[in-house]
Amino acid sequence: MGEGVLREDPKSPAQMTGYRVRSRGRRMIARDIIFQLSIRNVRLNLLRSLLAALGIVIGVIAIASIGMMGANMTLSVTAQLTDMANKLTVTGYLGEEGSPGGSMGGGPGPPPPGAGGSSTDEVLVTESQFKEIKRIAGKYGTVYFVYQDSDQIEVGSDTGRATIYGLDPDVIRQILIVEDGEYLESPSSVLVGPLLAERMGLRIGSRIDVGDPAEGSTTTVRVTGILEERGLSMDINTDVAIIGSENLFIDLFGGEDGYDQVNIAVNNANDVTTVKTKIEDALNKKKDEVTVQDSSRMAESITSTVSSMTTFVTAIAGISLLVAAVSIFNVMMMSVTERVREIGILRSIGTRRGEVLRMFIYEATIIGTAGAAIGAVLGLIVGYVVVVEMVGTSDYFFTYNSLIYVPEAMLIGVAVCIVSGVYPAWRASNLDPIEALRAE
């Protein structure tokens, strides 16, 4: 047979093709045998393999579910911020050291938009400045002034404190939605936010005493409508506030000298930068008199904070995979120790080191793939429950940014298994066959 092999013409295309096919077939058979041996070894140590895979399952569930929760939270917050991306807020300008840069007032300056708590020391937007702002921005959207203060309120025997806004009644109809009741019907009627209504037990027709009775000055107003919840907002935060007409506000707090802020709801969000630039160029030409704020900086800050929190929590979840890695490493090392004689037999019958190495890598891959697959399925279920409970909506669950965490978690799980099995596999492949056969 050896002579027959020597007589083969290596230059014959047909013979060379046949030789390659036979060689490739032998290699494929060898690989199949190695893979079958790996499956057999996993099945022989099924309980130990399942316990090792359980660590991967837990790790994949943790990473996938927390990742999806973070993605859904980020998408939900971004959507809310996008809804107010067309809002601009103009307030009086304060110098770097807190001195007023505008034409009114002095002291610490105005509160942030929607925060409540006006004071006589704040810098106001004057009537002339409001008219100039309306002239510039009126063609881009709705421009309206806002009076704002906070005071003690009393409903029956319950007392508390609330932000009170004063707006043009026509503007109220344009920017606010009444969920229950009607818009303002008289100078003494008000609208209330849903969270304030829930906290104080307010209903249509409820009466609210505004002011401190100890000071002997209170005004009674009547609730004619409860607003729809708006959530986070750049312009005014009405969910825990009382909204009345400008005349009612002036009767309660004064305010003829100017406005706490001027808001602009731009029809096209792409025009926000243009409107902001034009207002600043017109009113801050000689000196800084107003501050123009948009939601872009706040949106970036909030989104960045949510993303950082998600990354941090996901990293903590990844610790479970480190525990799983230790478990896989332990299982593979025990397998090598228990099968020293078997490895010696395989090496003595011609099994190469690379094939022994591959056999143990296959075992680690099988355990990792099984654990990752089970973890992915359970991760989708757990992730959906976590998203609904923590975020409050599943609108963004089946999006790419959310579901991508499932295959990512699977890849990480499988990679952890393979890396954990490299050293035990290398150790097994480098055992001396003679010494392995002598092992008991």
FIGUSE-738127 format. One record per residue (C-alpha): x, y, z; residue in one letter; residue number from 1. Coordinates in steps of 0.25 Angstrom, whole numbers, plus 5000, padded with zeros to 4 digits. Each point is the difference from the previous one (the first is absolute). Layout:
+------+------+------+-----+-----+
|   xx |   yy |   zz | res |   n |
+------+------+------+-----+-----+
|    X |    Y |    Z |   a | NUM |
...
+------+------+------+-----+-----+
This chain:
+------+------+------+-----+-----+
|   xx |   yy |   zz | res |   n |
+------+------+------+-----+-----+
| 5000 | 5000 | 5000 |   m |   1 |
| 5012 | 5009 | 5003 |   g |   2 |
| 5005 | 4998 | 4986 |   e |   3 |
| 4986 | 5003 | 4994 |   g |   4 |
| 5000 | 5013 | 5007 |   v |   5 |
| 5014 | 5003 | 4995 |   l |   6 |
| 4996 | 4996 | 4985 |   r |   7 |
| 4989 | 5011 | 5001 |   e |   8 |
| 5003 | 5012 | 4991 |   d |   9 |
| 4999 | 5012 | 5009 |   p |  10 |
| 4999 | 5008 | 4987 |   k |  11 |
| 4987 | 4994 | 4996 |   s |  12 |
| 4988 | 5009 | 5002 |   p |  13 |
| 4990 | 4989 | 5002 |   a |  14 |
| 5009 | 4993 | 5010 |   q |  15 |
| 5003 | 5013 | 5007 |   m |  16 |
| 4985 | 5004 | 5001 |   t |  17 |
| 4997 | 4986 | 5006 |   g |  18 |
| 5012 | 5002 | 5010 |   y |  19 |
| 4994 | 5013 | 5005 |   r |  20 |
| 4986 | 4995 | 5001 |   v |  21 |
| 5005 | 4988 | 5008 |   r |  22 |
| 5008 | 5008 | 5009 |   s |  23 |
| 4989 | 5010 | 5002 |   r |  24 |
| 4991 | 4989 | 5003 |   g |  25 |
| 5009 | 4994 | 5010 |   r |  26 |
| 5002 | 5014 | 5007 |   r |  27 |
| 4984 | 5002 | 5000 |   m |  28 |
| 4998 | 4986 | 5006 |   i |  29 |
| 5011 | 5003 | 5011 |   a |  30 |
| 4993 | 5013 | 5003 |   r |  31 |
| 4987 | 4993 | 5001 |   d |  32 |
| 5006 | 4990 | 5009 |   i |  33 |
| 5006 | 5010 | 5009 |   i |  34 |
| 4987 | 5008 | 5001 |   f |  35 |
| 4992 | 4987 | 5003 |   q |  36 |
| 5010 | 4997 | 5011 |   l |  37 |
| 4998 | 5014 | 5006 |   s |  38 |
| 4985 | 4998 | 5000 |   i |  39 |
| 5001 | 4986 | 5007 |   r |  40 |
| 5009 | 5006 | 5010 |   n |  41 |
| 4990 | 5011 | 5003 |   v |  42 |
| 4989 | 4990 | 5001 |   r |  43 |
| 5008 | 4991 | 5009 |   l |  44 |
| 5002 | 5011 | 5010 |   n |  45 |
| 4986 | 5006 | 4997 |   l |  46 |
| 4997 | 5005 | 5014 |   l |  47 |
| 5013 | 5007 | 5002 |   r |  48 |
| 4999 | 5006 | 4986 |   s |  49 |
| 4986 | 5005 | 5003 |   l |  50 |
| 5005 | 5007 | 5013 |   l |  51 |
| 5011 | 5007 | 4992 |   a |  52 |
| 4990 | 5004 | 4989 |   a |  53 |
| 4991 | 5006 | 5011 |   l |  54 |
| 5010 | 5010 | 5003 |   g |  55 |
| 5000 | 5004 | 4985 |   i |  56 |
| 4985 | 5000 | 5000 |   v |  57 |
| 4999 | 5010 | 5012 |   i |  58 |
| 5011 | 5009 | 4994 |   g |  59 |
| 4993 | 5001 | 4986 |   v |  60 |
| 4986 | 5003 | 5007 |   i |  61 |
| 5007 | 5011 | 5009 |   a |  62 |
| 5007 | 5007 | 4988 |   i |  63 |
| 4989 | 4999 | 4990 |   a |  64 |
| 4988 | 5004 | 5010 |   s |  65 |
| 5008 | 5012 | 5006 |   i |  66 |
| 5005 | 5004 | 4986 |   g |  67 |
| 4986 | 5000 | 4995 |   m |  68 |
| 4995 | 5008 | 5012 |   m |  69 |
| 5011 | 5010 | 4998 |   g |  70 |
| 4997 | 5001 | 4985 |   a |  71 |
| 4985 | 5002 | 5002 |   n |  72 |
| 5002 | 5010 | 5011 |   m |  73 |
| 5009 | 5008 | 4991 |   t |  74 |
| 4991 | 4999 | 4988 |   l |  75 |
| 4988 | 5004 | 5008 |   s |  76 |
| 5007 | 5012 | 5006 |   v |  77 |
| 5006 | 5004 | 4987 |   t |  78 |
| 4986 | 5000 | 4994 |   a |  79 |
| 4994 | 5009 | 5011 |   q |  80 |
| 5012 | 5009 | 4998 |   l |  81 |
| 4997 | 5000 | 4985 |   t |  82 |
| 4986 | 5005 | 5003 |   d |  83 |
| 5005 | 5012 | 5006 |   m |  84 |
| 5012 | 5003 | 4991 |   a |  85 |
| 4992 | 5011 | 4993 |   n |  86 |
| 4999 | 5008 | 5013 |   k |  87 |
| 5008 | 5013 | 5003 |   l |  88 |
| 5000 | 5007 | 5014 |   t |  89 |
| 5005 | 5014 | 5001 |   v |  90 |
| 5003 | 5006 | 5014 |   t |  91 |
| 5007 | 5012 | 5006 |   g |  92 |
| 5015 | 5000 | 4999 |   y |  93 |
| 5009 | 4999 | 5013 |   l |  94 |
| 5015 | 5004 | 4999 |   g |  95 |
| 5010 | 4990 | 5004 |   e |  96 |
| 5000 | 5005 | 5015 |   e |  97 |
| 4985 | 5000 | 5001 |   g |  98 |
| 4998 | 5014 | 4997 |   s |  99 |
| 4988 | 5003 | 4990 |   p | 100 |
| 5004 | 5002 | 4986 |   g | 101 |
| 4986 | 5004 | 4996 |   g | 102 |
| 4992 | 5012 | 5003 |   s | 103 |
| 4992 | 4995 | 5012 |   m | 104 |
| 5003 | 4995 | 5014 |   g | 105 |
| 5012 | 4995 | 5007 |   g | 106 |
| 5005 | 4988 | 5008 |   g | 107 |
| 5000 | 4985 | 4997 |   p | 108 |
| 4992 | 5000 | 4987 |   g | 109 |
| 4989 | 4993 | 4995 |   p | 110 |
| 4997 | 4985 | 5003 |   p | 111 |
| 5002 | 4990 | 4989 |   p | 112 |
| 4988 | 4998 | 4991 |   p | 113 |
| 4989 | 4994 | 5007 |   g | 114 |
| 5006 | 4999 | 5014 |   a | 115 |
| 4991 | 5010 | 5007 |   g | 116 |
| 5003 | 5010 | 5010 |   g | 117 |
| 5001 | 5014 | 4994 |   s | 118 |
| 5006 | 5011 | 5009 |   s | 119 |
| 5001 | 5015 | 4999 |   t | 120 |
| 5015 | 4999 | 4998 |   d | 121 |
| 4999 | 4992 | 4987 |   e | 122 |
| 5003 | 5006 | 4987 |   v | 123 |
| 4988 | 5001 | 4991 |   l | 124 |
| 4997 | 5001 | 4985 |   v | 125 |
| 4994 | 5014 | 4998 |   t | 126 |
| 4988 | 5003 | 4991 |   e | 127 |
| 5009 | 5007 | 4990 |   s | 128 |
| 5009 | 4987 | 4999 |   q | 129 |
| 4988 | 4991 | 4999 |   f | 130 |
| 4994 | 5008 | 4988 |   k | 131 |
| 5014 | 5000 | 4993 |   e | 132 |
| 5001 | 4985 | 5003 |   i | 133 |
| 4985 | 4998 | 4994 |   k | 134 |
| 5004 | 5008 | 4988 |   r | 135 |
| 5012 | 4991 | 4997 |   i | 136 |
| 4995 | 4987 | 5003 |   a | 137 |
| 4985 | 5002 | 4998 |   g | 138 |
| 5001 | 4995 | 4985 |   k | 139 |
| 5007 | 4987 | 5005 |   y | 140 |
| 4990 | 4996 | 5010 |   g | 141 |
| 4992 | 5003 | 5013 |   t | 142 |
| 5006 | 5011 | 5009 |   v | 143 |
| 4994 | 5002 | 5014 |   y | 144 |
| 5004 | 5006 | 5013 |   f | 145 |
| 5000 | 4992 | 5014 |   v | 146 |
| 4997 | 5005 | 5014 |   y | 147 |
| 5005 | 4991 | 5010 |   q | 148 |
| 5000 | 4999 | 5015 |   d | 149 |
| 4998 | 4990 | 5012 |   s | 150 |
| 4991 | 5002 | 5012 |   d | 151 |
| 4993 | 4992 | 5011 |   q | 152 |
| 4986 | 4994 | 4996 |   i | 153 |
| 4989 | 4994 | 5008 |   e | 154 |
| 4989 | 4990 | 4996 |   v | 155 |
| 4991 | 4997 | 5011 |   g | 156 |
| 5009 | 4996 | 5012 |   s | 157 |
| 5012 | 4996 | 4991 |   d | 158 |
| 5011 | 5011 | 4998 |   t | 159 |
| 5012 | 4999 | 4990 |   g | 160 |
| 5008 | 5009 | 4991 |   r | 161 |
| 4999 | 5001 | 4985 |   a | 162 |
| 5005 | 5007 | 4988 |   t | 163 |
| 4990 | 5010 | 4994 |   i | 164 |
| 5001 | 5004 | 4985 |   y | 165 |
| 4994 | 5012 | 4994 |   g | 166 |
| 4997 | 4999 | 4985 |   l | 167 |
| 4992 | 5007 | 4989 |   d | 168 |
| 4987 | 4991 | 4999 |   p | 169 |
| 5001 | 4999 | 4985 |   d | 170 |
| 5014 | 4995 | 5001 |   v | 171 |
| 4995 | 4990 | 5011 |   i | 172 |
| 4991 | 4994 | 4989 |   r | 173 |
| 5011 | 4998 | 4990 |   q | 174 |
| 5011 | 4994 | 5009 |   i | 175 |
| 4992 | 4992 | 5011 |   l | 176 |
| 4990 | 4989 | 4999 |   i | 177 |
| 4989 | 4998 | 5010 |   v | 178 |
| 4997 | 4986 | 5003 |   e | 179 |
| 4988 | 5002 | 5009 |   d | 180 |
| 4991 | 5012 | 5001 |   g | 181 |
| 5001 | 5013 | 4992 |   e | 182 |
| 5010 | 5012 | 4997 |   y | 183 |
| 5000 | 5012 | 5009 |   l | 184 |
| 4986 | 5006 | 5001 |   e | 185 |
| 5002 | 5012 | 5009 |   s | 186 |
| 5011 | 5008 | 5006 |   p | 187 |
| 5000 | 4992 | 5013 |   s | 188 |
| 5000 | 4986 | 4993 |   s | 189 |
| 5013 | 4992 | 4998 |   v | 190 |
| 5005 | 4987 | 4994 |   l | 191 |
| 5008 | 4990 | 5009 |   v | 192 |
| 5010 | 4990 | 4996 |   g | 193 |
| 4996 | 4985 | 5001 |   p | 194 |
| 5011 | 4997 | 5011 |   l | 195 |
| 4996 | 5012 | 5009 |   l | 196 |
| 4985 | 4996 | 4998 |   a | 197 |
| 5003 | 4986 | 5005 |   e | 198 |
| 5009 | 5005 | 5011 |   r | 199 |
| 4990 | 5010 | 5005 |   m | 200 |
| 4987 | 4992 | 4997 |   g | 201 |
| 4995 | 5011 | 4990 |   l | 202 |
| 4988 | 4998 | 4991 |   r | 203 |
| 4993 | 5009 | 4990 |   i | 204 |
| 4993 | 5011 | 5009 |   g | 205 |
| 5010 | 4998 | 5011 |   s | 206 |
| 5004 | 5013 | 5007 |   r | 207 |
| 5014 | 5004 | 5003 |   i | 208 |
| 5005 | 5011 | 5010 |   d | 209 |
| 5013 | 5006 | 4995 |   v | 210 |
| 5008 | 5008 | 5010 |   g | 211 |
| 5004 | 4999 | 5015 |   d | 212 |
| 4988 | 5002 | 5009 |   p | 213 |
| 5010 | 5004 | 5011 |   a | 214 |
| 5003 | 5012 | 4991 |   e | 215 |
| 4985 | 5003 | 4999 |   g | 216 |
| 5001 | 5000 | 4985 |   s | 217 |
| 4994 | 4988 | 4992 |   t | 218 |
| 4992 | 4999 | 4987 |   t | 219 |
| 4990 | 4989 | 4997 |   t | 220 |
| 5001 | 4994 | 4986 |   v | 221 |
| 4991 | 4989 | 4993 |   r | 222 |
| 5005 | 4988 | 4992 |   v | 223 |
| 4994 | 4999 | 4987 |   t | 224 |
| 5009 | 4990 | 4993 |   g | 225 |
| 5011 | 4990 | 5003 |   i | 226 |
| 5011 | 5000 | 4990 |   l | 227 |
| 5006 | 4988 | 4992 |   e | 228 |
| 5013 | 4995 | 5006 |   e | 229 |
| 5012 | 5006 | 4992 |   r | 230 |
| 5012 | 4994 | 5007 |   g | 231 |
| 5014 | 5006 | 4999 |   l | 232 |
| 4998 | 5013 | 4993 |   s | 233 |
| 5010 | 5012 | 4996 |   m | 234 |
| 4990 | 5011 | 5000 |   d | 235 |
| 4991 | 4999 | 5012 |   i | 236 |
| 4997 | 4988 | 5010 |   n | 237 |
| 4985 | 4999 | 5001 |   t | 238 |
| 4998 | 4987 | 5007 |   d | 239 |
| 5002 | 5005 | 5014 |   v | 240 |
| 4995 | 5014 | 4997 |   a | 241 |
| 4988 | 5010 | 5000 |   i | 242 |
| 4998 | 5007 | 4987 |   i | 243 |
| 4992 | 5013 | 5000 |   g | 244 |
| 4998 | 5012 | 4991 |   s | 245 |
| 5010 | 5012 | 5000 |   e | 246 |
| 4990 | 5009 | 5007 |   n | 247 |
| 4998 | 4990 | 5011 |   l | 248 |
| 5015 | 4999 | 5002 |   f | 249 |
| 5002 | 5015 | 5001 |   i | 250 |
| 4989 | 5001 | 5010 |   d | 251 |
| 5007 | 4989 | 5008 |   l | 252 |
| 5015 | 5004 | 4999 |   f | 253 |
| 5001 | 5013 | 4991 |   g | 254 |
| 5009 | 4999 | 4989 |   g | 255 |
| 4998 | 5012 | 4991 |   e | 256 |
| 5015 | 5003 | 4999 |   d | 257 |
| 5003 | 4988 | 4991 |   g | 258 |
| 4999 | 4985 | 4998 |   y | 259 |
| 5007 | 4988 | 5007 |   d | 260 |
| 5003 | 4994 | 4986 |   q | 261 |
| 4996 | 5000 | 4986 |   v | 262 |
| 4998 | 4987 | 4992 |   n | 263 |
| 5000 | 4997 | 4986 |   i | 264 |
| 4994 | 4987 | 4994 |   a | 265 |
| 5007 | 5000 | 4986 |   v | 266 |
| 4991 | 4993 | 4989 |   n | 267 |
| 5013 | 4994 | 4994 |   n | 268 |
| 5010 | 4994 | 5009 |   a | 269 |
| 5011 | 5003 | 4989 |   n | 270 |
| 4997 | 5015 | 5002 |   d | 271 |
| 5004 | 5000 | 5015 |   v | 272 |
| 5014 | 5004 | 4998 |   t | 273 |
| 4996 | 5011 | 4990 |   t | 274 |
| 4990 | 5006 | 5010 |   v | 275 |
| 5010 | 4999 | 5012 |   k | 276 |
| 5011 | 5007 | 4992 |   t | 277 |
| 4991 | 5011 | 4995 |   k | 278 |
| 4994 | 5003 | 5014 |   i | 279 |
| 5014 | 5001 | 5006 |   e | 280 |
| 5005 | 5009 | 4989 |   d | 281 |
| 4989 | 5009 | 5001 |   a | 282 |
| 4999 | 5001 | 5016 |   l | 283 |
| 5014 | 4998 | 5004 |   n | 284 |
| 5007 | 5009 | 4989 |   k | 285 |
| 5005 | 5010 | 5010 |   k | 286 |
| 5000 | 4992 | 5013 |   k | 287 |
| 4995 | 4987 | 5004 |   d | 288 |
| 4985 | 5002 | 5004 |   e | 289 |
| 4994 | 4987 | 4998 |   v | 290 |
| 5003 | 4985 | 5001 |   t | 291 |
| 4995 | 4991 | 4989 |   v | 292 |
| 4999 | 4985 | 5004 |   q | 293 |
| 4996 | 4988 | 4991 |   d | 294 |
| 4999 | 4986 | 5004 |   s | 295 |
| 5012 | 4994 | 4993 |   s | 296 |
| 5010 | 5002 | 5011 |   r | 297 |
| 4990 | 4994 | 5010 |   m | 298 |
| 4996 | 4988 | 4991 |   a | 299 |
| 5015 | 4997 | 4998 |   e | 300 |
| 5003 | 5000 | 5015 |   s | 301 |
| 4988 | 4991 | 5003 |   i | 302 |
| 5003 | 4991 | 4989 |   t | 303 |
| 5014 | 4999 | 5004 |   s | 304 |
| 4997 | 4997 | 5015 |   t | 305 |
| 4990 | 4989 | 4996 |   v | 306 |
| 5010 | 4994 | 4991 |   s | 307 |
| 5011 | 5000 | 5011 |   s | 308 |
| 4991 | 4994 | 5010 |   m | 309 |
| 4996 | 4989 | 4990 |   t | 310 |
| 5015 | 4997 | 4997 |   t | 311 |
| 5003 | 5000 | 5015 |   f | 312 |
| 4989 | 4990 | 5003 |   v | 313 |
| 5003 | 4991 | 4988 |   t | 314 |
| 5014 | 4999 | 5005 |   a | 315 |
| 4995 | 4996 | 5014 |   i | 316 |
| 4992 | 4989 | 4993 |   a | 317 |
| 5012 | 4996 | 4992 |   g | 318 |
| 5006 | 4995 | 5014 |   i | 319 |
| 4991 | 4988 | 4999 |   s | 320 |
| 5007 | 4996 | 4987 |   l | 321 |
| 5013 | 5000 | 5008 |   l | 322 |
| 4994 | 4991 | 5010 |   v | 323 |
| 4996 | 4991 | 4988 |   a | 324 |
| 5014 | 5001 | 4994 |   a | 325 |
| 5006 | 4994 | 5013 |   v | 326 |
| 4989 | 4989 | 5000 |   s | 327 |
| 5004 | 4996 | 4985 |   i | 328 |
| 5014 | 5001 | 5003 |   f | 329 |
| 4998 | 4990 | 5012 |   n | 330 |
| 4992 | 4991 | 4992 |   v | 331 |
| 5010 | 4999 | 4989 |   m | 332 |
| 5012 | 4998 | 5009 |   m | 333 |
| 4992 | 4989 | 5008 |   m | 334 |
| 4997 | 4993 | 4986 |   s | 335 |
| 5015 | 5001 | 4996 |   v | 336 |
| 5004 | 4994 | 5014 |   t | 337 |
| 4990 | 4989 | 4999 |   e | 338 |
| 5003 | 4996 | 4986 |   r | 339 |
| 5015 | 5000 | 5000 |   v | 340 |
| 5000 | 4985 | 4996 |   r | 341 |
| 4990 | 5002 | 4989 |   e | 342 |
| 5009 | 5011 | 4995 |   i | 343 |
| 5012 | 4991 | 5000 |   g | 344 |
| 4992 | 4990 | 4992 |   i | 345 |
| 4996 | 5010 | 4990 |   l | 346 |
| 5014 | 5005 | 4998 |   r | 347 |
| 5006 | 4986 | 4999 |   s | 348 |
| 4991 | 4996 | 4988 |   i | 349 |
| 5004 | 5012 | 4992 |   g | 350 |
| 4991 | 5011 | 5005 |   t | 351 |
| 5008 | 5013 | 4998 |   r | 352 |
| 5001 | 5011 | 5011 |   r | 353 |
| 4992 | 5010 | 4992 |   g | 354 |
| 4988 | 4990 | 4999 |   e | 355 |
| 5001 | 4998 | 5015 |   v | 356 |
| 5000 | 5015 | 5002 |   l | 357 |
| 4988 | 5001 | 4991 |   r | 358 |
| 4992 | 4990 | 5007 |   m | 359 |
| 5001 | 5007 | 5013 |   f | 360 |
| 4997 | 5014 | 4993 |   i | 361 |
| 4988 | 4993 | 4994 |   y | 362 |
| 4995 | 4996 | 5014 |   e | 363 |
| 5001 | 5014 | 5005 |   a | 364 |
| 4993 | 5005 | 4988 |   t | 365 |
| 4989 | 4990 | 5001 |   i | 366 |
| 4998 | 5004 | 5014 |   i | 367 |
| 5000 | 5015 | 4997 |   g | 368 |
| 4991 | 4999 | 4988 |   t | 369 |
| 4990 | 4992 | 5007 |   a | 370 |
| 5000 | 5010 | 5012 |   g | 371 |
| 5000 | 5012 | 4991 |   a | 372 |
| 4988 | 4995 | 4992 |   a | 373 |
| 4992 | 4997 | 5013 |   i | 374 |
| 5004 | 5013 | 5006 |   g | 375 |
| 4996 | 5008 | 4987 |   a | 376 |
| 4986 | 4994 | 5001 |   v | 377 |
| 4998 | 5003 | 5014 |   l | 378 |
| 5007 | 5013 | 4999 |   g | 379 |
| 4989 | 5005 | 4990 |   l | 380 |
| 4989 | 4996 | 5010 |   i | 381 |
| 5007 | 5006 | 5012 |   v | 382 |
| 5004 | 5012 | 4992 |   g | 383 |
| 4986 | 5003 | 4996 |   y | 384 |
| 4995 | 4999 | 5014 |   v | 385 |
| 5011 | 5009 | 5005 |   v | 386 |
| 4997 | 5010 | 4989 |   v | 387 |
| 4985 | 5001 | 5003 |   v | 388 |
| 5002 | 5001 | 5015 |   e | 389 |
| 5012 | 5009 | 5000 |   m | 390 |
| 4998 | 5009 | 4988 |   v | 391 |
| 4985 | 4999 | 5000 |   g | 392 |
| 4998 | 4998 | 4985 |   t | 393 |
| 5004 | 4989 | 4990 |   s | 394 |
| 4999 | 5009 | 4988 |   d | 395 |
| 5015 | 4999 | 4997 |   y | 396 |
| 5003 | 4986 | 5004 |   f | 397 |
| 4999 | 4994 | 4986 |   f | 398 |
| 5010 | 5010 | 4994 |   t | 399 |
| 5014 | 4997 | 4995 |   y | 400 |
| 5006 | 5008 | 5011 |   n | 401 |
| 4993 | 4992 | 5011 |   s | 402 |
| 5001 | 4986 | 4994 |   l | 403 |
| 5015 | 5001 | 4996 |   i | 404 |
| 5003 | 4997 | 5014 |   y | 405 |
| 4995 | 4985 | 4999 |   v | 406 |
| 5010 | 4996 | 4989 |   p | 407 |
| 5011 | 5008 | 5007 |   e | 408 |
| 4998 | 4993 | 5013 |   a | 409 |
| 5000 | 4987 | 4993 |   m | 410 |
| 5013 | 5003 | 4993 |   l | 411 |
| 5006 | 5004 | 5013 |   i | 412 |
| 4995 | 4988 | 5007 |   g | 413 |
| 5006 | 4991 | 4990 |   v | 414 |
| 5013 | 5007 | 4999 |   a | 415 |
| 5002 | 4999 | 5016 |   v | 416 |
| 4998 | 4985 | 4998 |   c | 417 |
| 5010 | 4999 | 4989 |   i | 418 |
| 5010 | 5008 | 5008 |   v | 419 |
| 4998 | 4993 | 5012 |   s | 420 |
| 5003 | 4987 | 4993 |   g | 421 |
| 5013 | 5004 | 4993 |   v | 422 |
| 5009 | 4997 | 5011 |   y | 423 |
| 4994 | 4986 | 5004 |   p | 424 |
| 5000 | 4996 | 4985 |   a | 425 |
| 5015 | 5004 | 4999 |   w | 426 |
| 5003 | 4993 | 5012 |   r | 427 |
| 4993 | 4987 | 4995 |   a | 428 |
| 5007 | 5001 | 4986 |   s | 429 |
| 5014 | 5001 | 5006 |   n | 430 |
| 4999 | 4988 | 5009 |   l | 431 |
| 5011 | 4990 | 4998 |   d | 432 |
| 4993 | 4987 | 4994 |   p | 433 |
| 5009 | 4990 | 5007 |   i | 434 |
| 4998 | 5007 | 5014 |   e | 435 |
| 4985 | 5002 | 4997 |   a | 436 |
| 4999 | 4985 | 4997 |   l | 437 |
| 5007 | 4997 | 5014 |   r | 438 |
| 4989 | 5008 | 5007 |   a | 439 |
| 4990 | 4993 | 5009 |   e | 440 |
+------+------+------+-----+-----+
